[in-house]
Every structure is written in structure tokens, then in C-alpha cells.
Amino acid sequence: MELAEAKKIIEELRGRFDAPFGSTDKSTIENLYYEVLGKDFVPTSCQQCYHDGLIEIYHYIKKYGKMAEKLNYRLKAGAIINCPAFMDGKVFSNDNLTDEIAEDYLKEFPNNVDLFQKVPEKEAGEGSKEEEDKDSKGKE
């Protein structure tokens, strides 16, 4: 999705902002949220969360003038990297995590892959292959 297309969708949705969003609008907001902010939209039981999500999308585009960078690594909700032995104890969340930092972290601490909700296939596959190798050696 391009920035111009996202802006057009936002303007259409803003026209219906004062009324409850229908299921199509909700689905559009969820997709737009992921495309623009680069993170999953987590709906709550109230109707207001979709309005809040649309406001968050609007302000992000207004502030940065671009879509979020597509990253290969994503921490789980609420997870942070805060390890004194890694990069002098600097704290990382999804807001400041880059692919390079995530790769370096997982090289040093491969057992912490569970902190991530999104890992490239090769990374996820490598861990699985190592576990399979351990299992097959144990059976011999």
C-alpha cells in the first residue's frame, strides 16, 4: 500500500467517524493499522478502539509523512529487551528495535527467540533444525 492510498482511505473513514464503524470499516482499519504503523491492531470490547486506532494512524502519517518501515523482527506485545550484557543495557521495544539489533541480540541470546512474535523464516527454521538435530542424536 502506498502513502497516497492510505491517506485516501483515512479521509473516507474520517467522514464516517461520528458513527459506529461497520465490519468492513473495522477490517479496513485493522489492515491500515498494520500497513501504516507496522504493528497488529488489537481490538477491545468497546467500539471506541477503532476510532482510537484511526486517530493513531492519522497522527502517525501527519507527524512522519510516511508509512512505517517494514521490519523482519517484531517483539511480542509488552516485551522489551533490557539486558545489561547487551549493548550496555540499552532498552529496546518495538518502537526502537531494528532488524540489525534483533539479529545481534538473537546471536548472543538464541534461547530468547520466544520474546518475538515475528522472526524471519530462516531464523525460526534454524532453531527448529537445531532442535531436530538434538532429538535425532538423542535417539541414536
C-alpha positions as CSV (number, residue, x, y, z in Angstrom):
1,M,0.0,0.0,0.0
2,E,1.3,3.4,-0.9
3,L,1.1,6.5,1.3
4,A,-1.4,8.3,-1.1
5,E,-3.7,5.3,-0.9
6,A,-3.5,5.2,2.9
7,K,-4.3,8.9,3.1
8,K,-7.3,8.5,0.8
9,I,-8.7,5.6,2.9
10,I,-8.2,7.7,6.1
11,E,-10.2,10.6,4.6
12,E,-13.0,8.2,3.7
13,L,-13.1,6.8,7.2
14,R,-12.9,10.2,8.8
15,G,-16.2,11.1,7.0
16,R,-17.9,8.3,9.0
17,F,-16.0,9.0,12.2
18,D,-19.0,10.1,14.3
19,A,-21.0,6.9,13.7
20,P,-20.1,3.4,14.8
21,F,-17.9,1.6,12.2
22,G,-19.3,-1.4,10.4
23,S,-17.5,-4.7,10.0
24,T,-16.0,-3.6,6.6
25,D,-14.6,-0.4,8.1
26,K,-13.2,-2.3,11.1
27,S,-11.4,-4.7,8.8
28,T,-10.1,-1.7,6.8
29,I,-8.8,0.0,10.0
30,E,-7.1,-3.2,11.1
31,N,-5.3,-3.6,7.8
32,L,-4.5,0.1,7.6
33,Y,-3.1,0.0,11.2
34,Y,-0.7,-2.8,10.2
35,E,0.3,-1.2,6.9
36,V,0.9,2.3,8.4
37,L,2.2,1.6,11.9
38,G,3.8,-1.8,11.2
39,K,2.1,-3.5,14.2
40,D,-1.0,-5.5,14.7
41,F,-4.2,-3.8,15.8
42,V,-5.6,-5.4,19.0
43,P,-9.4,-4.7,19.2
44,T,-11.0,-4.4,22.6
45,S,-14.7,-5.0,23.5
46,C,-15.6,-1.3,23.1
47,Q,-16.4,0.4,19.8
48,Q,-14.1,3.3,20.6
49,C,-10.9,1.3,20.0
50,Y,-11.4,1.5,16.2
51,H,-11.8,5.3,16.4
52,D,-8.7,5.5,18.5
53,G,-6.8,3.3,16.0
54,L,-7.8,5.6,13.2
55,I,-6.7,8.7,15.1
56,E,-3.3,7.0,15.8
57,I,-2.9,6.2,12.1
58,Y,-3.8,9.7,11.1
59,H,-1.4,11.3,13.6
60,Y,1.5,9.0,12.6
61,I,1.1,9.9,8.9
62,K,0.8,13.6,9.8
63,K,3.8,13.5,12.1
64,Y,6.2,11.4,10.0
65,G,4.8,11.8,6.5
66,K,5.5,8.1,5.7
67,M,4.5,4.6,6.3
68,A,6.3,2.5,9.0
69,E,9.4,0.7,7.9
70,K,8.7,-3.0,7.2
71,L,10.8,-5.0,9.7
72,N,11.5,-8.7,9.8
73,Y,11.5,-8.8,13.6
74,R,8.8,-7.9,16.0
75,L,8.6,-8.3,19.8
76,K,5.5,-9.7,21.4
77,A,3.1,-7.2,23.0
78,G,4.6,-5.9,26.2
79,A,8.0,-7.5,25.6
80,I,11.2,-5.5,25.8
81,I,14.9,-6.2,25.5
82,N,16.7,-5.0,28.7
83,C,19.9,-6.9,29.2
84,P,22.9,-5.4,30.9
85,A,25.2,-7.7,28.9
86,F,23.7,-6.5,25.5
87,M,24.6,-3.0,24.2
88,D,25.4,-1.6,27.6
89,G,21.9,-2.3,28.9
90,K,20.1,-0.1,26.5
91,V,16.3,-0.9,26.5
92,F,14.7,-1.9,23.2
93,S,11.0,-2.1,22.4
94,N,9.2,-2.3,19.0
95,D,9.5,1.4,18.7
96,N,13.3,1.5,18.5
97,L,14.1,-2.1,17.5
98,T,15.8,-2.6,14.1
99,D,16.4,-5.8,12.3
100,E,20.1,-5.4,12.9
101,I,19.7,-5.1,16.7
102,A,17.3,-8.0,16.8
103,E,19.7,-10.2,14.8
104,D,22.6,-9.3,17.1
105,Y,20.5,-10.0,20.2
106,L,19.4,-13.4,18.9
107,K,23.0,-14.3,18.0
108,E,24.0,-13.6,21.7
109,F,20.8,-15.0,23.2
110,P,19.2,-17.5,20.9
111,N,17.1,-19.0,23.6
112,N,15.1,-15.7,23.9
113,V,13.5,-16.1,20.5
114,D,10.2,-16.5,22.4
115,L,10.2,-12.8,23.1
116,F,9.5,-12.2,19.4
117,Q,6.1,-12.5,17.7
118,K,7.7,-12.1,14.2
119,V,11.0,-13.7,13.2
120,P,12.2,-14.3,9.6
121,E,11.6,-17.9,8.4
122,K,15.3,-18.7,8.3
123,E,15.8,-17.7,11.9
124,A,12.7,-19.7,13.1
125,G,13.7,-22.6,10.9
126,E,17.3,-22.7,12.2
127,G,16.2,-23.1,15.7
128,S,13.8,-25.8,14.7
129,K,16.5,-27.6,12.8
130,E,18.9,-27.5,15.8
131,E,16.2,-29.0,18.0
132,E,15.5,-31.7,15.4
133,D,19.3,-32.5,15.3
134,K,19.4,-32.7,19.1
135,D,16.3,-35.0,19.0
136,S,17.8,-37.3,16.3
137,K,21.2,-37.5,18.1
138,G,19.4,-38.4,21.4
139,K,17.5,-41.3,19.7
140,E,20.6,-42.9,18.2
